[in-house]
C-alpha cells in the first residue's frame, strides 16, 4: 500500500466538509501517500458548493466542480480517472464518519488479501532458485499491495515473472465493501420513512449477511477497489438516473472473476431525506430497474417477485390493485406514520404498473 491511496467522494447538494476533515485526520498518521478528491456533480444549490470549498485548505485535498450534471455513474468514473494512486476508496459525500479505525481497517484488509493472492504463487516458485524468480517475488509482493495485479487486466496488468514456466498468482485482488451503519436520533426521525426502513434492514448491513449474496449486495456507498479494476470495468454510464448502477457493477465484477470481500468497516448514515423525496427517489430507481431489467435479471429480489407473479398470470390483478389503491398507499408513505410493509407492497405495485405505460 506504500504507493498510495486515493479517497474519492462524489457529491450533489450535500455538505462533505466534516467527512473530509475526519478522513484527512485518519490518513495523516498512516505513513502512506494519499489524496482526497471530491467531485461535485453540478449541485444546483450553491450554498453547499461554497461551504465545501473550505476543504481546499487541507493538504492533499482536491475539489472538482462540474459545470453540467453527468450522473452517478459518470461522476465515479471521472473520479477514478482523476485518481493518482493505485488503491481507491469510494464514499458517498453525504455520509458521516464516526469510525475511528476506518482507514486503518481498509489498509489492513487490502494488505491481508494481497498476501493471500500471493500464496499460490509463492509455492510455485520452489525449484527456481538462481533463476531470478525470488527477486521477482519480493517486488511482486509490493506491487500486489498497491493493486497492480488484477485478473483479466490485459497487457498492462500482466506481471508474469521472467521465468517462462512460472505461473502467475492464483487469486485476483478483491473489491472490499465496508458497509453502512444507521445512526440518527430516534426522537427526531421516528416518523421518517427512510429511517424506519433502514432500521428495519439494519441486520442485513452486517458483513456476514452481505457475504451470503456478495455480488448482489454490492453498494457504492463505501468500498475499496484497485484503480485498474474501475478503469477496465467502469460504471455503466447509460445509467443516467437514480438507482441500480451499483447492482450492475456487482454483476460485472462477478462476470470478470473479481471477488468481493465484505467486511464490517461502516460509514454512518444519520441524515435522511423527507418522506415525499424518498418515495420519489424509489420510483425513479424502479423506472431504472424497469429500463435495465434484462441486464439485472437475477440481481433484484423485486424482479424475482414480479416474474413470479407474471408466471402465475397475476399481473393484471396487481395492476388493477395499483389503480385503485396506489394513491392511498403513497399518501400513507408520504406522511407521518409510514408503514414499511406498505412501502414494500407499493414498490412491487409501482414496478408492475410500468409495463403498459
C-alpha positions as CSV (number, residue, x, y, z in Angstrom):
1,X,0.0,0.0,0.0
2,X,3.0,2.3,0.2
3,X,2.5,3.6,-3.3
4,X,-0.7,5.4,-2.2
5,X,-4.4,5.7,-1.6
6,X,-7.0,7.9,-3.3
7,X,-10.2,8.6,-1.4
8,X,-13.0,9.7,-3.8
9,X,-16.2,11.4,-2.9
10,X,-19.0,12.2,-5.4
11,X,-21.3,15.0,-4.0
12,X,-24.6,16.5,-5.1
13,X,-26.4,19.1,-2.9
14,X,-24.7,18.0,0.3
15,X,-22.1,19.1,2.8
16,X,-19.0,17.0,3.0
17,X,-16.5,19.2,4.9
18,X,-16.8,17.3,8.2
19,X,-16.4,14.0,6.4
20,X,-13.3,15.1,4.5
21,X,-11.8,16.6,7.7
22,X,-12.1,13.3,9.5
23,X,-10.8,11.3,6.6
24,X,-7.8,13.7,6.4
25,X,-7.2,13.3,10.2
26,X,-7.2,9.5,9.9
27,X,-4.9,9.4,6.8
28,X,-2.2,11.7,8.2
29,X,-0.6,9.1,10.6
30,X,-0.7,6.2,8.2
31,X,2.7,7.0,6.6
32,X,1.5,6.5,3.0
33,X,0.9,8.9,0.1
34,X,-2.7,9.7,-0.1
35,X,-5.2,12.2,-1.6
36,X,-8.9,13.0,-1.0
37,X,-10.7,14.1,-4.2
38,X,-14.2,15.5,-4.1
39,X,-16.2,15.9,-7.3
40,X,-19.4,18.0,-7.2
41,X,-21.8,16.9,-9.9
42,X,-23.1,20.5,-10.7
43,X,-25.2,20.9,-7.5
44,X,-28.0,23.4,-8.1
45,X,-27.9,24.7,-4.5
46,X,-24.7,26.7,-4.5
47,X,-24.6,27.1,-0.7
48,X,-23.3,23.5,-0.5
49,X,-20.6,24.2,-3.1
50,X,-19.4,27.3,-1.3
51,X,-19.2,25.7,2.2
52,X,-17.5,22.6,0.8
53,X,-14.7,24.9,-0.6
54,X,-13.3,25.0,2.9
55,X,-11.8,21.5,2.4
56,X,-9.3,23.0,-0.1
57,X,-7.4,24.4,2.9
58,X,-6.4,20.8,3.9
59,X,-3.3,19.2,2.4
60,X,-3.7,16.5,-0.2
61,X,-7.3,17.5,-1.0
62,X,-8.7,18.4,-4.4
63,X,-12.2,19.8,-5.1
64,X,-13.5,19.3,-8.6
65,X,-16.6,21.2,-9.8
66,X,-18.6,20.0,-12.7
67,X,-20.4,22.7,-14.8
68,X,-23.0,20.2,-16.0
69,X,-24.6,17.2,-14.3
70,X,-23.1,14.0,-15.7
71,X,-24.8,11.4,-13.4
72,X,-23.9,9.0,-10.7
73,X,-22.0,6.5,-12.9
74,X,-20.1,9.1,-14.9
75,X,-19.0,11.1,-11.8
76,X,-17.5,7.9,-10.2
77,X,-15.7,7.1,-13.5
78,X,-14.4,10.6,-13.6
79,X,-13.0,10.3,-10.1
80,X,-11.3,7.1,-10.9
81,X,-9.6,8.7,-13.9
82,X,-8.5,11.7,-11.8
83,X,-7.1,9.5,-9.0
84,X,-3.3,9.4,-8.7
85,X,-2.9,6.2,-6.7
86,X,-3.4,2.5,-7.3
87,X,-6.0,1.9,-4.5
88,X,-9.3,3.8,-4.3
89,X,-11.9,4.2,-1.6
90,X,-15.2,5.5,-2.8
91,X,-17.6,7.1,-0.2
92,X,-20.8,8.9,-0.8
93,X,-20.3,12.5,0.2
94,X,-23.5,12.9,2.3
95,X,-22.4,10.4,5.0
96,X,-20.8,10.7,8.4
97,X,-17.6,9.1,9.7
98,X,-17.6,8.1,13.4
99,X,-15.5,5.0,12.9
100,X,-12.0,6.0,14.2
101,X,-10.4,2.9,12.6
102,X,-12.0,3.4,9.2
103,X,-8.8,4.0,7.1
104,X,-6.6,1.6,9.1
105,X,-9.1,-1.3,8.7
106,X,-9.3,-0.8,4.9
107,X,-5.5,-0.8,4.7
108,X,-5.3,-4.0,6.8
109,X,-7.9,-5.7,4.7
110,X,-6.2,-4.8,1.5
111,X,-2.8,-5.9,2.8
112,X,-4.1,-9.2,4.1
113,X,-5.9,-10.1,0.8
114,X,-2.8,-9.1,-1.2
115,X,-0.8,-11.6,0.7
116,X,-3.5,-14.3,0.1
117,X,-3.3,-13.6,-3.6
118,X,0.4,-14.2,-3.5
119,X,0.3,-17.6,-1.6
120,X,-0.4,-19.7,-4.6
121,X,2.4,-18.1,-6.5
122,X,4.8,-18.5,-3.6
123,X,4.6,-22.3,-3.6
124,X,5.1,-22.4,-7.4
125,X,8.5,-20.7,-7.0
126,X,10.1,-23.8,-5.4
127,X,12.8,-25.2,-7.6
128,X,13.6,-22.0,-9.3
129,X,16.5,-20.8,-7.1
130,X,19.0,-19.0,-9.1
131,X,16.5,-18.1,-11.8
132,X,15.7,-14.6,-10.6
133,X,12.2,-15.6,-9.6
134,X,12.8,-14.9,-5.9
135,X,13.8,-11.4,-6.6
136,X,10.7,-11.0,-8.7
137,X,8.7,-12.5,-5.9
138,X,9.8,-9.8,-3.4
139,X,9.0,-7.0,-5.8
140,X,5.6,-8.6,-6.7
141,X,4.5,-8.6,-3.1
142,X,4.9,-4.8,-3.0
143,X,3.2,-4.4,-6.4
144,X,0.3,-6.6,-5.1
145,X,-0.1,-4.3,-2.2
146,X,-0.8,-1.4,-4.4
147,X,-3.2,-3.2,-6.7
148,X,-1.1,-3.6,-9.8
149,X,-2.3,-7.1,-10.4
150,X,-5.8,-8.0,-11.3
151,X,-7.4,-10.9,-13.2
152,X,-8.2,-10.0,-16.8
153,X,-6.3,-6.7,-16.8
154,X,-4.8,-7.3,-20.3
155,X,-1.2,-6.4,-21.1
156,X,-0.9,-3.5,-18.7
157,X,-1.8,-5.8,-15.8
158,X,0.3,-8.8,-17.0
159,X,3.0,-9.1,-14.4
160,X,4.2,-12.6,-15.4
161,X,7.6,-13.4,-13.9
162,X,10.7,-13.7,-16.0
163,X,10.9,-17.5,-16.0
164,X,8.6,-18.9,-18.7
165,X,7.4,-21.8,-16.6
166,X,6.4,-19.8,-13.5
167,X,2.6,-19.3,-13.1
168,X,1.0,-16.0,-12.0
169,X,-0.5,-15.6,-8.6
170,X,-3.6,-17.7,-8.2
171,X,-6.1,-15.2,-6.8
172,X,-7.1,-11.7,-8.2
173,X,-7.3,-8.8,-5.7
174,X,-10.8,-8.3,-4.5
175,X,-13.1,-5.3,-4.2
176,X,-13.6,-4.7,-0.5
177,X,-17.0,-3.4,0.8
178,X,-17.2,-1.8,4.2
179,X,-20.9,-1.4,4.6
180,X,-23.0,1.2,6.5
181,X,-24.3,1.7,10.0
182,X,-27.6,3.5,10.8
183,X,-27.4,6.5,13.2
184,X,-29.7,9.4,13.8
185,X,-31.7,10.5,16.8
186,X,-34.8,8.2,17.1
187,X,-36.9,11.1,18.6
188,X,-36.1,13.2,15.6
189,X,-36.5,10.6,12.9
190,X,-39.2,8.2,14.2
191,X,-41.7,9.4,11.6
192,X,-39.2,9.3,8.7
193,X,-39.8,6.5,6.1
194,X,-36.2,6.0,5.2
195,X,-35.1,5.9,8.8
196,X,-37.7,3.3,9.6
197,X,-36.7,1.3,6.5
198,X,-33.0,1.4,7.2
199,X,-33.5,0.4,10.9
200,X,-35.7,-2.5,9.8
201,X,-33.0,-3.7,7.5
202,X,-30.1,-2.9,9.9
203,X,-29.1,-6.6,10.5
204,X,-28.7,-7.0,6.7
205,X,-25.9,-4.4,6.7
206,X,-23.6,-6.7,8.7
207,X,-20.8,-8.3,6.7
208,X,-21.9,-11.8,7.4
209,X,-25.3,-11.1,5.9
210,X,-24.0,-9.2,2.9
211,X,-21.5,-12.0,2.2
212,X,-24.3,-14.5,1.7
213,X,-25.1,-12.8,-1.6
214,X,-21.8,-11.0,-2.1
215,X,-22.3,-9.7,-5.6
216,X,-26.0,-8.8,-5.3
217,X,-25.2,-6.9,-2.1
218,X,-22.5,-4.7,-3.6
219,X,-23.2,-1.0,-3.0
220,X,-21.2,2.1,-4.0
221,X,-21.8,3.8,-0.6
222,X,-18.5,2.7,0.9
223,X,-16.0,0.4,-0.9
224,X,-12.3,0.0,-1.7
225,X,-11.1,-1.1,-5.2
226,X,-7.9,-1.4,-7.2
227,X,-7.9,1.6,-9.6
228,X,-7.2,-0.8,-12.6
229,X,-10.5,-2.6,-11.9
230,X,-12.5,0.6,-12.3
231,X,-10.6,1.7,-15.4
232,X,-11.1,-1.7,-17.0
233,X,-14.7,-2.2,-15.8
234,X,-16.2,1.3,-15.4
235,X,-19.7,2.0,-14.2
236,X,-22.2,1.9,-17.0
237,X,-22.8,5.5,-18.0
238,X,-26.1,4.5,-19.7
239,X,-27.5,4.8,-16.1
240,X,-28.4,8.5,-16.2
241,X,-31.0,8.3,-13.4
242,X,-31.0,7.2,-9.8
243,X,-30.7,3.6,-8.8
244,X,-29.1,0.2,-9.7
245,X,-25.8,1.3,-11.3
246,X,-24.1,-0.3,-8.3
247,X,-26.1,-3.6,-8.7
248,X,-25.0,-3.9,-12.3
249,X,-21.4,-3.2,-11.3
250,X,-21.6,-6.1,-8.9
251,X,-22.7,-8.3,-11.8
252,X,-19.9,-7.0,-13.9
253,X,-17.4,-8.0,-11.2
254,X,-18.8,-11.5,-11.0
255,X,-18.6,-12.0,-14.7
256,X,-15.0,-10.7,-14.7
257,X,-14.0,-13.2,-11.9
258,X,-13.2,-10.4,-9.4
259,X,-14.2,-11.3,-5.9
260,X,-15.9,-9.1,-3.4
261,X,-14.9,-9.2,0.2
262,X,-17.5,-7.8,2.7
263,X,-16.1,-6.5,6.0
264,X,-17.5,-4.6,8.9
265,X,-16.0,-1.2,8.4
266,X,-19.0,1.0,8.2
267,X,-19.7,4.6,7.3
268,X,-22.6,6.2,9.1
269,X,-25.9,7.1,7.6
270,X,-27.5,9.6,10.0
271,X,-29.4,12.1,7.9
272,X,-32.5,11.2,6.0
273,X,-34.5,12.8,3.2
274,X,-38.1,13.6,3.8
275,X,-40.8,11.1,3.0
276,X,-42.0,12.5,-0.3
277,X,-38.4,12.8,-1.6
278,X,-37.6,9.2,-0.5
279,X,-40.7,7.9,-2.2
280,X,-39.9,9.8,-5.4
281,X,-36.3,8.6,-5.4
282,X,-37.6,5.0,-5.1
283,X,-40.0,5.5,-8.0
284,X,-37.1,6.8,-10.1
285,X,-35.0,3.8,-9.1
286,X,-37.8,1.4,-10.1
287,X,-38.0,3.1,-13.5
288,X,-34.3,2.5,-13.8
289,X,-34.8,-1.1,-12.9
290,X,-37.5,-1.5,-15.5
291,X,-35.3,0.1,-18.1
292,X,-32.4,-2.3,-17.4
293,X,-34.4,-5.3,-16.3
294,X,-32.8,-7.7,-18.7
295,X,-29.3,-6.8,-17.5
296,X,-30.3,-7.0,-13.8
297,X,-32.1,-10.4,-14.0
298,X,-31.1,-12.5,-11.0
299,X,-29.8,-9.4,-9.1
300,X,-33.0,-8.0,-7.8
301,X,-35.5,-9.6,-5.3
302,X,-38.2,-7.3,-6.6
303,X,-37.7,-8.5,-10.2
304,X,-37.9,-12.1,-8.9
305,X,-41.3,-11.4,-7.2
306,X,-42.5,-9.7,-10.4
307,X,-41.5,-12.6,-12.6
308,X,-43.2,-15.0,-10.2
309,X,-46.5,-13.0,-10.4
310,X,-46.1,-13.0,-14.2
311,X,-45.7,-16.7,-14.3
312,X,-48.8,-17.2,-12.2
313,X,-50.8,-14.8,-14.6
314,X,-51.5,-12.5,-11.6
315,X,-50.1,-9.2,-13.1
316,X,-53.5,-8.0,-14.3
317,X,-54.8,-8.2,-10.7
318,X,-51.7,-6.4,-9.4
319,X,-52.0,-3.6,-11.9
320,X,-55.7,-3.2,-11.1
321,X,-54.9,-3.1,-7.4
322,X,-52.3,-0.3,-8.1
323,X,-55.0,1.7,-9.9
324,X,-57.5,1.5,-7.0
325,X,-55.1,1.6,-4.0
326,X,-51.8,3.1,-5.2
327,X,-52.6,6.7,-4.4
328,X,-53.8,5.8,-0.9
329,X,-50.7,3.8,-0.2
330,X,-48.4,6.5,-1.5
331,X,-50.3,9.0,0.7
332,X,-49.5,6.9,3.8
333,X,-45.8,6.7,2.8
334,X,-45.5,10.4,2.4
335,X,-47.0,11.4,5.8
336,X,-46.1,10.9,9.4
337,X,-46.8,7.2,10.1
338,X,-45.4,5.4,7.1
339,X,-45.6,1.6,7.2
340,X,-42.7,-0.5,5.9
341,X,-45.0,-3.3,4.8
342,X,-46.9,-0.9,2.6
343,X,-43.7,0.6,1.3
344,X,-42.6,-2.9,0.0
345,X,-46.0,-3.5,-1.4
346,X,-46.0,-0.1,-3.1
347,X,-42.7,-0.8,-4.8
348,X,-44.0,-4.0,-6.3
349,X,-47.2,-2.4,-7.4
350,X,-45.5,0.6,-8.9
351,X,-43.0,-1.5,-10.8
352,X,-45.7,-3.8,-12.2
353,X,-47.6,-0.7,-13.4
354,X,-44.7,0.4,-15.6
355,X,-45.1,-2.3,-18.2
356,X,-48.0,-0.7,-20.1
357,X,-47.1,2.9,-19.7
